[in-house]
Amino acid sequence: MTSSNTTINASERDNFCFPIPDFLENDRVKLVPFTPSEHADKVAAASTEKRLWTYLPHGPFKDGADLIERFWGPVFRGNPNFLMWVIFDKTKPQANGDPSIAAIMSYINTVEWDLWTEIGYIVVFPEFQRTHVTSNAVGLLMHYALDLPEDGGLGLRRVEWRANSLNAPSVGLAKRLGFRMEVF
């Protein structure tokens, strides 16, 4: 896993409770913190299919402004416990050579003092479903969360994954990635 050495000023993106790297990447995917002016229109355009939002309380969105107004603004803006990432597939470059936008996922319900977070609000765009994108991106998020600070991570003690029991792809991915079922 590669991450940048600098951090982004919290006021520029989010005010997440932990340091925010400029990016996380491996040879297949690159994750960058969501910036409304850079990503909102692209995410809204790539996620227009209603089925992508079946198990989430938001979306689809008619455009980037709608995404910001109904999703990013109320859920993420100013919330130090939530951070949205945009995932790019480095193996499928666009015509201009830039990697293709493939998904969004987030750290949510993060508890700084208890050193845990949850990976959620996962939306993988249709062209990138059932590919390497989701497992690679989740792997990077898990490493960044669980690796010790001296190894470039946050040193968290726990990462959770919650899924609607009817969302078979999400439940299956969680199991494949080593998450264990807990019932409360």
Secondary structure, DSSP 8 states (H G I E B T S, - for coil): -EE-SSB--GGGS---SS--BS-EE-SSEEEEE--HHHHHHHHHHHT--GGGGTTSSS---SSHHHHIIIIIIIIITT-TT-EEEEEEEEEEE-TTS-EEEEEEEEEEEEETTTTEEEEEEEEE-GGGTTSSHHHHHHHHHHHHHHS-GGGTS---SEEEE---TT-HHHHHHHHHTT------
